[in-house]
Amino acid sequence: MLRLFDIWKKFDNWVLKGVDLDVAGRVLIHGHNGSGKTTLVKIAAGLLAPTKGGVERAGRLGVSLQHPLLHPDLTVEENLKFYARAVGAAYRELAEELGLVPYLRTRFAHLSFGWKRRADLARALIGEPDVLVLDEPLIGLDPEARRVVADALNRRGVSMLITASSPCEYLQLRIDRFYQIVDGRLVPTQPPCSSS
Ligand SMILES: Nc1ncnc2c1ncn2[C@@H]1O[C@H](COP(=O)(O)OP(=O)(O)OP(=O)(O)O)[C@@H](O)[C@H]1O
């Protein structure tokens, strides 16, 4: 369970102005660059304090942001093993699911951007968290990588908070609700692009 209550956030200016959101099902937040998407997911994940408002969390959150949380000097396998031990779960199947097996012995720092994102998503999925918070999980991925990541997410029946600056690229994901951040507020929208 993940709920945001009346979230306000000010840096130099107000970025979020009273955001209420119950992350039930798959929720996609879109908006222009600088509209506050990353700020919102960081607050949801507990990585940033709101200026005002509250967040209620229950269960374990799996979080993957645009800057991967893996150690650059460890191999992919060492990284995944570290996180798997921390939550008492396995990592091998996730590495297989995300196509990471050929890169398990590669130092994280030596991976390309797209493979770094896949490895970080594998880390976030370790132990099958109850809720996923994913900042632009498909950004910069080639079509095959997007398919692999979208399939992995579609397979999981948990609630997800996902952000996208180009929501049309997220049609492969089954999304239940769409919102746009407009002037700091969440506005429900239709699916932003249709395949017709
Ligand atoms: N630590 C910070 N200090 C000051 N301003 C910040 C900070 N973090 C974010 N901002 C500002 O808050 C606003 C929202 O930034 P945020 O990164 O949340 O937007 P975004 O929608 O994720 O953008 P993008 O699509 O470019 O990733 C921007 O104007 C940004 O400059």
The ligand as an SDF file (V2000), in Angstrom:
LIG
                    3D

 31 33  0  0  0  0  0  0  0  0999 V2000
   17.1980   19.5050   -5.1990 N   0  0  0  0  0  0  0  0  0  0  0  0
   16.5890   20.4780   -5.9020 C   0  0  0  0  0  0  0  0  0  0  0  0
   16.8510   21.7720   -5.6390 N   0  0  0  0  0  0  0  0  0  0  0  0
   16.2270   22.7660   -6.3150 C   0  0  0  0  0  0  0  0  0  0  0  0
   15.3430   22.5570   -7.2990 N   0  0  0  0  0  0  0  0  0  0  0  0
   15.0470   21.2860   -7.5930 C   0  0  0  0  0  0  0  0  0  0  0  0
   15.6580   20.1900   -6.9350 C   0  0  0  0  0  0  0  0  0  0  0  0
   15.1620   19.0340   -7.4480 N   0  0  0  0  0  0  0  0  0  0  0  0
   14.2860   19.4080   -8.4080 C   0  0  0  0  0  0  0  0  0  0  0  0
   14.2310   20.7470   -8.4990 N   0  0  0  0  0  0  0  0  0  0  0  0
   13.3530   21.5060   -9.3980 C   0  0  0  0  0  0  0  0  0  0  0  0
   12.0460   21.0080   -9.2730 O   0  0  0  0  0  0  0  0  0  0  0  0
   11.3920   20.9920  -10.5390 C   0  0  0  0  0  0  0  0  0  0  0  0
   10.8800   19.5850  -10.8170 C   0  0  0  0  0  0  0  0  0  0  0  0
   11.9960   18.7310  -11.0350 O   0  0  0  0  0  0  0  0  0  0  0  0
   11.8020   17.1770  -11.3110 P   0  0  0  0  0  0  0  0  0  0  0  0
   13.1610   16.5920  -11.4870 O   0  0  0  0  0  0  0  0  0  0  0  0
   10.9200   16.6050  -10.2690 O   0  0  0  0  0  0  0  0  0  0  0  0
   11.0070   17.2140  -12.6990 O   0  0  0  0  0  0  0  0  0  0  0  0
   10.6970   16.0320  -13.7200 P   0  0  0  0  0  0  0  0  0  0  0  0
    9.2720   16.1780  -14.1030 O   0  0  0  0  0  0  0  0  0  0  0  0
   11.1320   14.7280  -13.1430 O   0  0  0  0  0  0  0  0  0  0  0  0
   11.6410   16.4260  -14.9290 O   0  0  0  0  0  0  0  0  0  0  0  0
   12.3270   15.5140  -16.0980 P   0  0  0  0  0  0  0  0  0  0  0  0
   11.2050   15.0600  -17.0090 O   0  0  0  0  0  0  0  0  0  0  0  0
   13.2370   16.5010  -16.7750 O   0  0  0  0  0  0  0  0  0  0  0  0
   13.0560   14.3880  -15.4210 O   0  0  0  0  0  0  0  0  0  0  0  0
   12.3860   21.5200  -11.5440 C   0  0  0  0  0  0  0  0  0  0  0  0
   12.1560   22.8860  -11.7610 O   0  0  0  0  0  0  0  0  0  0  0  0
   13.7290   21.3090  -10.8620 C   0  0  0  0  0  0  0  0  0  0  0  0
   14.6600   22.2530  -11.2890 O   0  0  0  0  0  0  0  0  0  0  0  0
  1  2  1  0
  2  3  1  0
  2  7  2  0
  3  4  2  0
  4  5  1  0
  5  6  2  0
  6  7  1  0
  6 10  1  0
  7  8  1  0
  8  9  2  0
  9 10  1  0
 10 11  1  0
 11 12  1  0
 11 30  1  0
 12 13  1  0
 13 14  1  0
 13 28  1  0
 14 15  1  0
 15 16  1  0
 16 17  2  0
 16 18  1  0
 16 19  1  0
 19 20  1  0
 20 21  2  0
 20 22  1  0
 20 23  1  0
 23 24  1  0
 24 25  2  0
 24 26  1  0
 24 27  1  0
 28 29  1  0
 28 30  1  0
 30 31  1  0
M  END
$$$$
